[in-house]
Amino acid sequence: MTLANVVRRQKAAGNGPGGVPALVLVTDERRLPDPAAVLARLPAGAAVLFRHYGVAGREALARDLMRLARARRLVFLVAGADWRLAARVGAHGVHLPEAVARGLVEPGLRLWLRRGKRLTVACHDRPALARAARLGAEAALLSPVFPTASHPGAKALGALRFAQWAARSGVPVIALGGVTSVTAKALRGAAGLAAIGGLVR
């Protein structure tokens, strides 16, 4: 079973998360060097968090993936504070790392977001969740929920703490970090599921 299957079952059971994407593909230049093949199989309404920070030709790759996302009716978000890149490629919004959200958000980014663009924020603790709500984020990606290869040795929240924090958050919370079709079954209160792999076959 894939995470896409898990999301379909949750929706069928009446557990759909409203307007927040229930499935988020997080790109990674090392673990997912060519994300186009995965994008081509994502269900409509899923989101793509474009995180290929250091690759040559990043803008060209973002444009190619944005075209594919548009054709597949996916939400395309550019990770990092580079809202200008997001604007140039026609992205639906941006995803701010926690360290960026902790600082002063650039006025240009605020103006761009007011044009109906979407904002998600990375969070690792409860103060970060509160900050995401104050910024008006449509969702927070809370991680790591479970042990993950992306952050070896990092302390995982676990399903219970995730559920407690999500329930008290002022923003919908998407689970990230070690989320698989198996671990997702233990989650409660997640507005969505995010991962680098295992979303689709």
C-alpha positions as CSV (number, residue, x, y, z in Angstrom):
1,M,0.0,0.0,0.0
2,T,1.2,3.6,-0.7
3,L,0.5,6.8,1.1
4,A,-1.8,7.8,-1.8
5,N,-3.9,4.7,-0.9
6,V,-4.0,5.7,2.8
7,V,-5.2,9.2,1.9
8,R,-7.9,7.7,-0.4
9,R,-9.2,5.5,2.5
10,Q,-9.2,8.4,4.9
11,K,-11.2,10.5,2.5
12,A,-13.6,7.7,1.9
13,A,-14.1,7.4,5.7
14,G,-15.0,11.1,5.9
15,N,-11.6,12.2,7.2
16,G,-10.7,14.6,4.4
17,P,-8.6,17.7,5.5
18,G,-10.6,20.3,3.6
19,G,-8.6,22.6,1.3
20,V,-5.2,21.5,2.6
21,P,-3.4,19.1,0.3
22,A,-3.8,15.6,1.9
23,L,-0.7,14.3,0.1
24,V,2.6,16.2,-0.2
25,L,5.6,15.1,-2.2
26,V,8.8,16.6,-0.8
27,T,11.6,16.7,-3.5
28,D,15.1,16.0,-2.5
29,E,18.1,16.3,-4.9
30,R,19.9,13.4,-3.3
31,R,17.1,10.9,-2.6
32,L,14.8,11.9,-5.5
33,P,17.1,13.5,-8.1
34,D,14.4,13.2,-10.9
35,P,11.0,13.9,-9.3
36,A,9.1,14.2,-12.6
37,A,8.3,10.5,-12.7
38,V,6.6,10.7,-9.3
39,L,4.7,13.9,-10.2
40,A,3.3,12.1,-13.2
41,R,1.6,9.6,-10.9
42,L,0.4,11.8,-8.1
43,P,-3.4,12.2,-7.7
44,A,-5.0,15.6,-8.5
45,G,-5.0,17.9,-5.5
46,A,-1.7,16.6,-4.1
47,A,1.1,19.1,-3.5
48,V,4.7,19.2,-4.6
49,L,7.2,20.9,-2.3
50,F,10.1,21.8,-4.6
51,R,13.3,21.6,-2.4
52,H,16.0,21.1,-5.0
53,Y,18.2,23.9,-3.5
54,G,21.6,23.3,-4.9
55,V,21.2,21.8,-8.3
56,A,22.4,23.5,-11.5
57,G,19.5,24.7,-13.6
58,R,17.2,24.9,-10.6
59,E,14.9,27.4,-12.3
60,A,14.6,25.4,-15.5
61,L,13.8,22.3,-13.4
62,A,11.2,24.3,-11.4
63,R,9.6,25.4,-14.7
64,D,9.4,21.9,-16.1
65,L,7.9,20.5,-12.9
66,M,5.5,23.5,-12.7
67,R,4.2,22.7,-16.2
68,L,3.7,19.0,-15.2
69,A,2.0,20.1,-11.9
70,R,-0.4,22.3,-13.8
71,A,-1.2,19.5,-16.2
72,R,-1.8,17.1,-13.3
73,R,-3.7,19.7,-11.2
74,L,-1.2,19.6,-8.4
75,V,-0.2,22.4,-6.0
76,F,3.3,23.5,-6.6
77,L,5.2,25.2,-3.8
78,V,8.8,26.5,-3.9
79,A,10.7,25.8,-0.7
80,G,12.9,28.5,0.8
81,A,12.6,32.3,0.9
82,D,13.0,32.6,-2.9
83,W,9.5,33.9,-3.6
84,R,10.9,35.6,-6.7
85,L,11.7,32.2,-8.2
86,A,8.2,31.0,-7.3
87,A,6.7,34.1,-9.0
88,R,8.9,33.6,-12.2
89,V,7.8,30.0,-12.6
90,G,4.1,30.6,-11.7
91,A,4.2,28.5,-8.5
92,H,1.1,28.4,-6.3
93,G,3.1,29.5,-3.3
94,V,6.1,29.0,-1.1
95,H,7.2,26.8,1.8
96,L,9.3,28.5,4.5
97,P,11.9,26.7,6.5
98,E,11.5,27.2,10.2
99,A,14.6,29.4,10.5
100,V,13.3,31.7,7.8
101,A,9.8,31.9,9.4
102,R,11.5,32.8,12.7
103,G,13.0,35.9,11.2
104,L,11.5,39.0,9.7
105,V,9.5,37.9,6.6
106,E,10.5,40.0,3.6
107,P,8.0,42.7,2.7
108,G,8.1,41.6,-1.0
109,L,7.1,38.1,0.1
110,R,4.2,39.4,2.2
111,L,2.9,41.4,-0.8
112,W,3.2,38.4,-3.1
113,L,1.3,36.2,-0.7
114,R,-1.5,38.8,-0.5
115,R,-2.2,38.0,-4.2
116,G,-3.7,34.7,-3.1
117,K,-0.6,32.7,-3.0
118,R,-0.2,29.8,-0.7
119,L,2.1,29.5,2.3
120,T,3.2,26.5,4.3
121,V,5.9,26.5,7.1
122,A,8.2,23.9,8.4
123,C,7.9,23.3,12.2
124,H,9.7,21.2,14.7
125,D,8.1,22.4,18.0
126,R,5.1,24.1,19.4
127,P,6.4,27.7,19.3
128,A,7.0,27.1,15.6
129,L,3.4,26.0,15.1
130,A,2.2,29.1,16.8
131,R,4.5,31.2,14.6
132,A,3.1,29.5,11.5
133,A,-0.5,30.4,12.6
134,R,0.5,34.0,13.2
135,L,2.0,34.2,9.7
136,G,-1.3,33.0,8.2
137,A,0.1,29.8,6.9
138,E,-2.5,27.4,5.4
139,A,-0.6,24.5,6.9
140,A,2.5,23.5,8.9
141,L,4.7,20.6,8.1
142,L,5.6,19.1,11.5
143,S,8.6,16.9,11.6
144,P,10.2,14.5,12.3
145,V,7.2,12.5,13.4
146,F,8.9,9.1,13.1
147,P,12.6,8.2,12.7
148,T,13.8,9.1,9.2
149,A,16.8,8.7,7.0
150,S,16.6,12.4,6.1
151,H,17.6,13.3,9.7
152,P,19.4,10.3,11.2
153,G,19.6,10.5,15.0
154,A,17.0,13.3,15.3
155,K,14.5,12.8,18.1
156,A,11.2,11.8,16.7
157,L,7.9,13.3,18.0
158,G,6.0,10.0,17.9
159,A,2.3,9.6,17.1
160,L,1.0,10.6,20.5
161,R,2.9,13.9,20.8
162,F,2.1,14.7,17.1
163,A,-1.7,14.2,17.8
164,Q,-1.5,16.4,20.9
165,W,0.3,19.3,19.2
166,A,-1.8,19.1,16.1
167,A,-5.0,19.3,18.2
168,R,-3.8,22.4,19.9
169,S,-2.3,24.1,16.9
170,G,-3.9,27.1,15.3
171,V,-3.0,25.8,11.9
172,P,-3.7,22.5,10.0
173,V,-0.7,20.2,10.5
174,I,0.8,17.9,7.9
175,A,2.9,15.0,9.2
176,L,6.5,14.7,7.8
177,G,9.4,12.4,8.7
178,G,9.3,8.6,8.5
179,V,5.7,8.7,7.3
180,T,4.9,5.5,5.4
181,S,1.8,3.6,4.7
182,V,2.5,1.6,7.8
183,T,3.4,4.4,10.3
184,A,0.6,6.7,8.9
185,K,-2.0,4.3,10.4
186,A,-0.9,5.4,13.9
187,L,-1.4,9.1,13.2
188,R,-4.4,11.1,14.5
189,G,-5.2,14.7,13.7
190,A,-3.0,15.0,10.6
191,A,-4.4,17.3,7.9
192,G,-2.1,15.6,5.4
193,L,0.8,13.3,4.9
194,A,4.2,14.3,3.4
195,A,7.1,12.2,2.3
196,I,9.9,11.9,-0.2
197,G,9.1,8.4,-1.3
198,G,6.4,5.8,-1.0
199,L,3.6,8.1,-2.1
200,V,2.7,6.2,-5.3
201,R,3.9,3.1,-7.1
